Amino acid sequence: MTRLTMILVLMSAALFALSALAGTAPMPISDTLAALIGQGDEAGRTIVWEIRIPRAAAAFVVGAALGLAGAALQGLLQNPLAEPGVLGVSAFSALGAVIAIFFGFAALSPLVLPLAAILGAAAATAILAIASMRGAGSVTLLLIGVGLSSLAGALMSLAMNLAPNPYSLSDLVNWMMGSVANRSWADTLLAAPALLIGAALVLIAGPGLRALSLGEETATSLGADPRRTRLLVIGGTSLLAGASVATAGTIGFVGIVAPHIMRPYVKHDPQSLLVPSALFAGMILLVADISVRILPLQQELKLGVAAALLGGPVFIWIAARLGRSAA
């Protein structure tokens, strides 16, 4: 474990402890700390270990998945603006979940929703990969991503417009806006297989991403298989984006911000960037979730909205910087 990774792990643990203190139910710090180590009364332990920590775990895991997917897509497409949200992958993943909810498929089995979200993410990622293999540049891929997001947004709006009852409409809105409120350990465990397999595929692709950073011809001469690397990244990011959407709905910009901030600390190495990006993105989303819990609002701000408010300006700054450097 590198020093950077160790620092990020320790900071993440501190944020988990801080998240146990954040909530609407008033609870003294001493009682919260006692509950964290399994002491105190039963009500305190229930609040901490059945409500606050599972919610924090869901936020961290979703952020880590998006950060890892963003770093992998940036390495594959050689585009620092690539991430599941900007490229339309998250939107298509959410569309898959919305279709499952709208037509009632989600009620058939707990596995239907994550599978639908993963299939949606896979469809968008495959379109981007095909465009990339046919020589599409960074700007073209971003425009395709905008088109995919717009199409998915239009279809989700259509589903909302045709929602048969207010309860279906409420479910659809929650998935589109993103939230980890009321998430339990079961929700995170349900998405865990897809998250673990997706993370494994992306990490296996790490050496290939490092070789591809030198150019496809050079990568091939070094013994790397660009086609295998693409398939691993496409499969891995589809699973990561789909599982994150199935857990928390649509969350944007985290996958861009985290790799961009971590890149200088790993000397711009695509393989070394993967794990730090995942940890830092998890921290970003955990901070955002803590913030929405403690904001004095009558109705809790959705996590996807908070992430967009934080990440949107950073995305604009990154894009403007890239534009100046290109000029």
C-alpha positions as CSV (number, residue, x, y, z in Angstrom):
1,M,0.0,0.0,0.0
2,T,1.5,3.3,-1.1
3,R,1.7,6.3,1.3
4,L,-1.0,8.1,-0.7
5,T,-3.4,5.2,-0.4
6,M,-2.8,4.8,3.3
7,I,-3.5,8.5,3.9
8,L,-6.7,8.3,1.9
9,V,-7.8,5.2,3.8
10,L,-7.2,6.9,7.2
11,M,-9.1,10.0,6.0
12,S,-11.9,7.9,4.9
13,A,-12.1,6.2,8.3
14,A,-12.2,9.6,10.0
15,L,-15.1,10.6,7.7
16,F,-17.0,7.5,8.6
17,A,-16.6,8.4,12.3
18,L,-17.8,11.9,11.5
19,S,-20.8,10.6,9.5
20,A,-21.9,8.7,12.6
21,L,-22.3,12.1,14.3
22,A,-24.4,13.6,11.5
23,G,-28.2,13.1,11.5
24,T,-31.6,14.6,12.3
25,A,-32.0,12.8,15.5
26,P,-30.3,14.7,18.4
27,M,-27.6,12.5,19.9
28,P,-24.7,13.6,22.2
29,I,-21.2,13.0,20.9
30,S,-20.4,10.8,23.9
31,D,-23.4,8.5,23.2
32,T,-22.4,8.4,19.5
33,L,-18.9,7.4,20.2
34,A,-20.0,4.8,22.7
35,A,-22.4,3.3,20.1
36,L,-19.6,3.2,17.5
37,I,-17.6,0.8,19.7
38,G,-20.7,-1.2,20.5
39,Q,-21.5,0.3,23.9
40,G,-24.3,2.6,25.1
41,D,-28.0,2.0,24.9
42,E,-29.8,-0.1,22.2
43,A,-31.4,3.0,20.6
44,G,-28.1,4.7,20.1
45,R,-26.5,1.6,18.6
46,T,-29.5,1.2,16.2
47,I,-29.3,4.8,15.0
48,V,-25.5,4.6,14.4
49,W,-25.2,1.1,13.0
50,E,-28.5,0.6,11.3
51,I,-29.2,4.1,9.9
52,R,-26.1,6.4,9.8
53,I,-23.2,4.0,9.0
54,P,-25.1,2.0,6.3
55,R,-26.0,5.3,4.6
56,A,-22.4,6.4,4.9
57,A,-21.2,3.1,3.5
58,A,-23.6,3.4,0.5
59,A,-22.4,6.9,-0.2
60,F,-18.7,5.9,0.0
61,V,-19.1,2.8,-2.1
62,V,-21.1,4.6,-4.8
63,G,-18.5,7.4,-4.9
64,A,-15.6,4.9,-5.0
65,A,-17.3,3.0,-7.9
66,L,-17.8,6.2,-9.9
67,G,-14.3,7.4,-9.2
68,L,-12.8,4.1,-10.3
69,A,-15.0,4.0,-13.4
70,G,-14.0,7.6,-14.2
71,A,-10.3,7.0,-13.9
72,A,-10.6,3.9,-16.1
73,L,-12.6,5.7,-18.8
74,Q,-10.2,8.6,-18.8
75,G,-7.3,6.2,-19.3
76,L,-9.0,4.2,-22.0
77,L,-10.3,7.2,-24.0
78,Q,-7.3,9.4,-23.3
79,N,-9.7,12.1,-22.2
80,P,-9.6,13.8,-18.8
81,L,-13.2,14.8,-19.1
82,A,-14.5,11.3,-19.5
83,E,-16.6,9.8,-16.7
84,P,-19.9,7.8,-16.5
85,G,-22.0,10.9,-16.0
86,V,-20.6,13.2,-18.7
87,L,-20.4,10.4,-21.3
88,G,-24.1,9.4,-20.7
89,V,-23.3,6.0,-19.1
90,S,-24.9,7.0,-15.8
91,A,-28.0,8.4,-17.6
92,F,-28.5,5.2,-19.6
93,S,-28.0,3.2,-16.4
94,A,-30.7,5.3,-14.7
95,L,-32.9,4.8,-17.8
96,G,-32.5,1.0,-17.4
97,A,-33.6,1.4,-13.7
98,V,-36.5,3.7,-14.6
99,I,-37.7,1.2,-17.3
100,A,-37.7,-1.6,-14.7
101,I,-39.6,0.6,-12.2
102,F,-42.1,2.0,-14.8
103,F,-43.1,-1.4,-16.2
104,G,-43.2,-3.1,-12.8
105,F,-40.2,-5.4,-13.5
106,A,-38.4,-4.2,-10.3
107,A,-41.2,-5.8,-8.2
108,L,-40.4,-9.3,-9.6
109,S,-37.1,-9.7,-7.9
110,P,-34.5,-7.6,-6.0
111,L,-32.0,-8.4,-8.7
112,V,-34.0,-6.9,-11.6
113,L,-33.2,-3.3,-10.8
114,P,-29.4,-3.6,-10.6
115,L,-29.4,-5.9,-13.7
116,A,-31.5,-3.3,-15.6
117,A,-29.2,-0.5,-14.5
118,I,-26.1,-2.5,-15.5
119,L,-27.6,-3.3,-18.9
120,G,-28.3,0.4,-19.5
121,A,-24.8,1.3,-18.6
122,A,-23.4,-1.5,-20.8
123,A,-25.4,-0.2,-23.8
124,A,-24.0,3.3,-23.5
125,T,-20.4,2.2,-22.8
126,A,-20.5,-0.1,-25.9
127,I,-21.6,2.8,-28.1
128,L,-18.7,4.9,-26.8
129,A,-16.2,2.1,-27.2
130,I,-17.3,1.5,-30.8
131,A,-17.0,5.2,-31.6
132,S,-13.6,5.3,-30.0
133,M,-12.4,2.2,-32.0
134,R,-13.6,4.0,-35.2
135,G,-11.3,6.9,-34.5
136,A,-13.6,9.3,-32.7
137,G,-11.7,12.1,-30.9
138,S,-12.3,13.5,-27.5
139,V,-14.7,16.2,-28.6
140,T,-16.7,13.7,-30.6
141,L,-17.0,11.3,-27.7
142,L,-18.1,14.1,-25.4
143,L,-20.8,15.1,-28.0
144,I,-21.9,11.5,-28.2
145,G,-22.1,11.5,-24.4
146,V,-24.2,14.7,-24.4
147,G,-26.5,13.0,-27.0
148,L,-26.8,9.9,-25.0
149,S,-27.6,11.9,-21.8
150,S,-30.2,14.0,-23.6
151,L,-31.9,10.9,-25.1
152,A,-31.9,9.1,-21.8
153,G,-33.2,12.3,-20.1
154,A,-36.0,12.6,-22.6
155,L,-37.1,9.0,-22.2
156,M,-37.0,9.3,-18.4
157,S,-39.1,12.5,-18.6
158,L,-41.5,10.7,-20.8
159,A,-41.8,7.9,-18.2
160,M,-42.4,10.5,-15.5
161,N,-45.1,12.2,-17.7
162,L,-46.8,8.8,-18.2
163,A,-46.4,7.6,-14.6
164,P,-49.6,5.7,-13.6
165,N,-49.7,7.0,-10.0
166,P,-47.9,9.5,-7.6
167,Y,-46.0,6.7,-6.0
168,S,-44.4,5.6,-9.2
169,L,-43.6,9.2,-10.0
170,S,-41.9,9.6,-6.6
171,D,-39.8,6.5,-7.2
172,L,-38.7,7.7,-10.6
173,V,-37.8,11.2,-9.3
174,N,-35.7,9.7,-6.5
175,W,-33.7,7.6,-9.0
176,M,-33.2,10.5,-11.3
177,M,-32.0,12.9,-8.6
178,G,-29.8,10.4,-6.6
179,S,-30.0,9.7,-2.9
180,V,-28.7,7.3,-0.3
181,A,-31.3,8.2,2.3
182,N,-32.8,5.2,4.0
183,R,-30.2,2.8,2.5
184,S,-29.5,-0.3,4.5
185,W,-26.7,-2.8,4.6
186,A,-28.9,-5.0,2.4
187,D,-28.9,-2.4,-0.4
188,T,-25.1,-2.2,-0.4
189,L,-24.7,-6.0,-0.2
190,L,-27.2,-6.5,-3.1
191,A,-24.9,-4.3,-5.4
192,A,-21.7,-5.8,-3.9
193,P,-21.2,-8.6,-6.4
194,A,-21.4,-6.3,-9.4
195,L,-19.2,-3.7,-7.7
196,L,-16.5,-6.2,-6.8
197,I,-16.5,-7.9,-10.2
198,G,-16.4,-4.5,-12.0
199,A,-13.6,-3.2,-9.7
200,A,-11.6,-6.4,-10.4
201,L,-12.0,-6.1,-14.2
202,V,-10.9,-2.5,-14.1
203,L,-7.9,-3.2,-11.9
204,I,-6.9,-6.1,-14.2
205,A,-7.0,-3.6,-17.1
206,G,-4.6,-1.3,-15.2
207,P,-1.3,-2.5,-16.9
208,G,-3.1,-2.2,-20.3
209,L,-4.2,1.4,-19.5
210,R,-0.6,2.3,-18.6
211,A,0.6,0.9,-21.9
212,L,-2.1,2.6,-23.9
213,S,-1.0,6.0,-22.5
214,L,2.1,5.6,-24.7
215,G,0.0,5.0,-27.8
216,E,-1.7,2.0,-29.3
217,E,1.2,0.9,-31.5
218,T,3.7,1.2,-28.6
219,A,1.3,-0.6,-26.3
220,T,1.1,-3.5,-28.8
221,S,4.9,-3.6,-29.1
222,L,5.2,-3.9,-25.4
223,G,2.9,-6.9,-25.3
224,A,-0.3,-5.3,-24.3
225,D,-3.6,-6.2,-25.9
226,P,-5.6,-3.0,-26.6
227,R,-8.7,-5.0,-27.5
228,R,-8.6,-7.0,-24.2
229,T,-8.0,-3.7,-22.3
230,R,-11.1,-2.1,-23.9
231,L,-13.3,-5.1,-23.1
232,L,-12.1,-5.2,-19.5
233,V,-12.8,-1.4,-19.1
234,I,-16.1,-1.6,-20.8
235,G,-17.3,-4.5,-18.8
236,G,-15.9,-3.1,-15.5
237,T,-17.2,0.4,-15.9
238,S,-20.6,-0.9,-16.9
239,L,-20.9,-3.0,-13.8
240,L,-19.6,-0.1,-11.6
241,A,-21.9,2.5,-13.1
242,G,-24.9,0.2,-13.1
243,A,-24.4,-0.9,-9.5
244,S,-23.9,2.6,-8.3
245,V,-27.1,3.8,-10.0
246,A,-29.0,0.8,-8.6
247,T,-27.8,1.8,-5.2
248,A,-28.1,5.6,-5.2
249,G,-29.6,6.7,-8.6
250,T,-27.9,9.2,-10.8
251,I,-24.8,10.9,-9.3
252,G,-22.7,13.1,-11.6
253,F,-19.2,14.7,-11.8
254,V,-17.6,12.7,-9.0
255,G,-15.8,10.5,-11.6
256,I,-14.2,13.6,-13.2
257,V,-13.2,15.5,-10.1
258,A,-11.5,12.8,-8.1
259,P,-9.1,11.5,-10.9
260,H,-8.2,15.1,-11.9
261,I,-7.2,16.0,-8.3
262,M,-5.3,12.7,-7.7
263,R,-3.5,12.6,-11.1
264,P,-0.5,14.8,-10.2
265,Y,0.1,12.7,-7.1
266,V,0.6,9.5,-9.1
267,K,2.8,11.2,-11.8
268,H,-0.1,10.9,-14.4
269,D,0.2,7.1,-14.4
270,P,-3.3,5.7,-15.4
271,Q,-2.8,2.4,-13.5
272,S,-1.6,4.1,-10.3
273,L,-4.5,6.5,-10.5
274,L,-7.2,3.9,-10.2
275,V,-7.2,3.1,-6.4
276,P,-6.6,6.7,-5.2
277,S,-9.4,8.0,-7.5
278,A,-11.8,5.4,-6.0
279,L,-10.9,6.3,-2.4
280,F,-11.0,10.1,-3.0
281,A,-14.3,9.9,-4.9
282,G,-15.8,7.9,-2.0
283,M,-14.6,10.7,0.4
284,I,-16.1,13.4,-1.8
285,L,-19.5,11.7,-1.9
286,L,-19.3,11.0,1.9
287,V,-18.6,14.7,2.6
288,A,-21.5,15.6,0.3
289,D,-23.8,13.2,2.2
290,I,-22.8,14.5,5.6
291,S,-23.4,18.1,4.3
292,V,-27.0,17.3,3.1
293,R,-27.7,15.7,6.5
294,I,-26.7,18.7,8.5
295,L,-28.0,21.5,6.3
296,P,-30.9,23.3,8.0
297,L,-33.5,22.7,5.3
298,Q,-37.1,21.6,5.7
299,Q,-36.6,18.9,3.1
300,E,-33.3,17.1,2.7
301,L,-31.3,18.0,-0.4
302,K,-30.8,15.1,-2.8
303,L,-27.3,13.7,-2.9
304,G,-27.2,13.9,-6.7
305,V,-28.1,17.6,-6.6
306,A,-25.4,18.3,-4.0
307,A,-22.8,16.4,-6.0
308,A,-23.8,18.4,-9.1
309,L,-23.6,21.7,-7.2
310,L,-20.1,20.8,-6.0
311,G,-18.8,19.1,-9.1
312,G,-20.4,21.3,-11.8
313,P,-18.1,24.3,-11.2
314,V,-15.1,22.1,-10.9
315,F,-16.0,20.5,-14.3
316,I,-16.2,23.9,-15.9
317,W,-12.9,24.9,-14.4
318,I,-11.2,21.7,-15.7
319,A,-12.7,22.2,-19.2
320,A,-11.6,25.8,-19.3
321,R,-8.1,24.8,-18.2
322,L,-7.9,22.1,-20.9
323,G,-9.1,24.6,-23.5
324,R,-6.4,27.1,-22.6
325,S,-3.7,24.5,-22.7
326,A,-4.9,23.3,-26.1
327,A,-4.9,26.8,-27.4
